[in-house]
């Protein structure tokens, strides 16, 4: 199979250019119009949130309720469950959710399926920093890096992988634990980015390292902490604060860390559209973005946490290597299924 990184890069640049233009247009908001939006949102009085995790969404919702007096109801479910719920509600013509939090790829697919509506002009979109931008429908709110987790008792500093290519060292054969790239999730994204960065031969060589795949990241992290494996990847940097005190640490190879864009969007025909727009705008406020930064996520407006331990803060300072292309998810899942038999 031909590895066409140039073609993918060209398409990504085109999409990025479109997104930047959309972001510029979306940032032009007249004060009177936005004051009317706030007034209408208060009249609606409620916004219903569908989220893949409430760890940060809940405290943000509490701040939003306090500031605007608008009730926030939250439903938490898995990413695929939220997507199917949105599809079922739209098909039945009974939309219950207003805003959905999910990975960018999942929301981009829902946009194509007509399940989302544009969020329109939002004052705070002017605060987005590169490489983050909005296409006026899917709004980036955070980014989660995927570094490598090491057992510090089993991997001394002089043996730590300095490059992703170091994972091909024979000494790690049969000794690495990883998430399964043959299904949706962090592993598929990570392997896509590694494939785009280093080429298909790198992935094929990685397959010969006999990686043990798991599907529960919390269990995998603990297995590394117990010394069953010296290396686990990809680990979400937001998990690192929960592992403090254990003989593990996160590292980012010199090339950088793959990342997922945590995003939010408004359901098509949402019952509380103005409250939904107001909530999306609030997600880019200083108080909201600070909560994301303190959780170990990357702020899309450049907020930096002053609360994270130094080891985690260093991981957060590492460069972003790339993210997945939602248009190739199915193709790449099939490719990795064939490679990792």
ZAMARGU-4260 file (C-alpha; in steps of 0.2 Angstrom, whole numbers, plus 5000, padded with zeros to 4 digits):
<rodrens>
0) 5000/5000/5000 | 5007/5017/4995 | 5011/5029/5009 | 5004/5045/5003 | 5009/5057/5017
5) 5011/5072/5005 | 4993/5070/4999 | 4986/5069/5017 | 4997/5084/5022 | 4990/5094/5007
10) 4972/5090/5012 | 4975/5094/5030 | 4983/5111/5025 | 4967/5115/5015 | 4956/5110/5029
15) 4967/5121/5041 | 4965/5136/5029 | 4946/5134/5029 | 4946/5133/5048 | 4956/5148/5050
20) 4945/5158/5039 | 4930/5152/5048 | 4937/5156/5065 | 4941/5174/5059 | 4923/5176/5053
25) 4916/5168/5069 | 4925/5180/5080 | 4916/5195/5073 | 4902/5198/5086 | 4893/5214/5090
30) 4890/5218/5108 | 4872/5221/5106 | 4869/5205/5097 | 4878/5195/5110 | 4869/5203/5124
35) 4853/5198/5115 | 4860/5180/5115 | 4863/5180/5133 | 4845/5187/5137 | 4838/5173/5126
40) 4849/5160/5134 | 4842/5165/5151 | 4824/5164/5145 | 4828/5146/5139 | 4834/5143/5156
45) 4842/5126/5153 | 4856/5118/5143 | 4858/5099/5142 | 4875/5092/5140 | 4881/5075/5133
50) 4899/5072/5139 | 4911/5058/5138 | 4918/5063/5155 | 4912/5075/5168 | 4929/5078/5177
55) 4931/5095/5170 | 4914/5098/5162 | 4905/5097/5179 | 4915/5111/5188 | 4914/5121/5172
60) 4895/5119/5172 | 4894/5124/5190 | 4903/5140/5186 | 4892/5143/5171 | 4876/5141/5182
65) 4883/5153/5195 | 4887/5166/5182 | 4871/5165/5171 | 4858/5157/5182 | 4855/5144/5168
70) 4853/5126/5174 | 4865/5113/5167 | 4860/5095/5165 | 4873/5082/5161 | 4873/5065/5154
75) 4889/5055/5154 | 4892/5040/5142 | 4905/5033/5131 | 4910/5042/5115 | 4902/5029/5103
80) 4886/5029/5114 | 4884/5048/5113 | 4886/5047/5094 | 4873/5034/5093 | 4861/5043/5105
85) 4862/5059/5095 | 4859/5049/5079 | 4843/5040/5087 | 4836/5056/5094 | 4838/5065/5077
90) 4830/5050/5067 | 4815/5051/5080 | 4814/5069/5079 | 4815/5071/5098 | 4831/5080/5102
95) 4835/5080/5120 | 4853/5085/5121 | 4860/5103/5117 | 4878/5101/5118 | 4890/5086/5115
100) 4907/5084/5121 | 4917/5072/5111 | 4933/5069/5102 | 4935/5080/5086 | 4934/5065/5074
105) 4918/5059/5082 | 4910/5076/5080 | 4917/5078/5063 | 4908/5062/5057 | 4892/5068/5066
110) 4893/5085/5056 | 4894/5075/5040 | 4879/5065/5045 | 4869/5081/5048 | 4868/5079/5067
115) 4876/5095/5072 | 4872/5113/5068 | 4884/5128/5067 | 4887/5137/5083 | 4888/5154/5074
120) 4898/5169/5079 | 4905/5167/5097 | 4915/5181/5105 | 4928/5170/5113 | 4934/5161/5097
125) 4946/5175/5095 | 4955/5169/5110 | 4960/5152/5101 | 4979/5150/5099 | 4988/5139/5085
130) 4985/5126/5080 | 4967/5127/5086 | 4953/5134/5076 | 4935/5132/5074 | 4925/5128/5058
135) 4910/5136/5066 | 4902/5120/5070 | 4915/5109/5080 | 4923/5120/5094 | 4940/5114/5101
140) 4940/5116/5120 | 4956/5106/5125 | 4969/5094/5119 | 4975/5078/5127 | 4993/5072/5124
145) 4997/5054/5122 | 5015/5051/5129 | 5023/5035/5135 | 5022/5028/5153 | 5037/5020/5160
150) 5040/5010/5176 | 5055/5020/5184 | 5061/5005/5193 | 5063/4995/5177 | 5069/5009/5165
155) 5083/5019/5171 | 5085/5037/5164 | 5099/5031/5152 | 5088/5018/5144 | 5072/5029/5142
160) 5066/5030/5124 | 5072/5047/5117 | 5063/5044/5101 | 5048/5035/5096 | 5060/5024/5085
165) 5068/5018/5101 | 5053/5007/5104 | 5060/4996/5090 | 5075/4992/5101 | 5076/4973/5103
170) 5077/4975/5121 | 5059/4980/5122 | 5052/4965/5112 | 5038/4956/5121 | 5040/4969/5136
175) 5028/4983/5130 | 5010/4985/5135 | 4999/4995/5124 | 4981/5000/5119 | 4974/4991/5104
180) 4975/5001/5087 | 4963/4990/5078 | 4948/4999/5086 | 4943/5017/5089 | 4951/5027/5103
185) 4968/5034/5108 | 4978/5019/5101 | 4971/5021/5083 | 4974/5040/5084 | 4992/5037/5090
190) 4997/5024/5077 | 4989/5035/5064 | 5001/5049/5069 | 5016/5038/5070 | 5012/5031/5053
195) 5011/5048/5046 | 5027/5054/5054 | 5038/5039/5052 | 5030/5029/5038 | 5022/5012/5036
200) 5039/5002/5038 | 5040/5009/5056 | 5022/5002/5060 | 5026/4986/5053 | 5043/4984/5063
205) 5033/4989/5078 | 5021/4975/5075 | 5036/4963/5077 | 5039/4969/5094 | 5025/4958/5101
210) 5016/4972/5110 | 5003/4965/5122 | 4987/4975/5119 | 4974/4979/5133 | 4958/4988/5132
215) 4956/4996/5149 | 4969/5010/5151 | 4966/5011/5170 | 4971/4993/5172 | 4986/4995/5160
220) 4993/5009/5170 | 4992/4999/5186 | 5000/4984/5177 | 5015/4995/5173 | 5015/5002/5191
225) 5016/4984/5198 | 5031/4980/5187 | 5022/4968/5175 | 5028/4979/5160 | 5041/4993/5159
230) 5033/5002/5145 | 5015/5007/5141 | 5008/5018/5127 | 4998/5028/5123 | 4994/5035/5140
235) 4983/5050/5142 | 4993/5064/5151 | 4977/5067/5161 | 4979/5050/5170 | 4996/5055/5176
240) 4990/5065/5191 | 4981/5050/5197 | 4997/5040/5197 | 5007/5051/5208 | 5017/5042/5221
245) 5018/5026/5211 | 5035/5021/5202 | 5029/5027/5185 | 5032/5043/5175 | 5026/5050/5158
250) 5039/5054/5145 | 5037/5062/5128 | 5050/5057/5114 | 5059/5071/5105 | 5048/5071/5090
255) 5033/5076/5102 | 5016/5068/5107 | 5001/5063/5097 | 4986/5072/5104 | 4967/5072/5103
260) 4956/5087/5102 | 4943/5088/5115 | 4929/5097/5106 | 4911/5102/5109 | 4896/5105/5097
265) 4878/5109/5096 | 4865/5096/5091 | 4855/5100/5076 | 4838/5106/5082 | 4844/5108/5100
270) 4830/5113/5111 | 4840/5126/5120 | 4851/5133/5105 | 4855/5150/5113 | 4860/5143/5130
275) 4870/5130/5120 | 4879/5145/5111 | 4882/5154/5127 | 4889/5138/5135 | 4901/5135/5121
280) 4908/5153/5122 | 4910/5150/5141 | 4921/5135/5137 | 4934/5147/5131 | 4934/5158/5146
285) 4949/5160/5157 | 4941/5151/5171 | 4935/5136/5160 | 4952/5135/5152 | 4961/5135/5168
290) 4951/5120/5174 | 4957/5111/5158 | 4975/5116/5161 | 4975/5110/5179 | 4968/5093/5174
295) 4982/5090/5163 | 4974/5095/5147 | 4981/5107/5135 | 4972/5124/5135 | 4967/5129/5118
300) 4968/5148/5123 | 4986/5146/5130 | 4982/5145/5149 | 4996/5136/5159 | 4993/5127/5175
305) 5002/5132/5191 | 4996/5117/5200 | 5003/5102/5191 | 5019/5093/5198 | 5035/5097/5189
310) 5036/5080/5180 | 5019/5082/5173 | 5022/5100/5168 | 5037/5095/5158 | 5026/5083/5148
315) 5013/5097/5145 | 5027/5108/5138 | 5032/5095/5125 | 5027/5099/5107 | 5012/5092/5099
320) 5016/5079/5085 | 5000/5078/5077 | 4982/5072/5078 | 4971/5060/5068 | 4962/5063/5052
325) 4944/5058/5054 | 4942/5055/5035 | 4954/5040/5037 | 4949/5032/5053 | 4940/5017/5045
330) 4954/5015/5032 | 4968/5015/5046 | 4958/5004/5057 | 4958/4990/5044 | 4976/4993/5040
335) 4981/4991/5058 | 4970/4975/5059 | 4980/4968/5045 | 4997/4972/5052 | 4993/4967/5070
340) 4986/4950/5068
</rodrens>
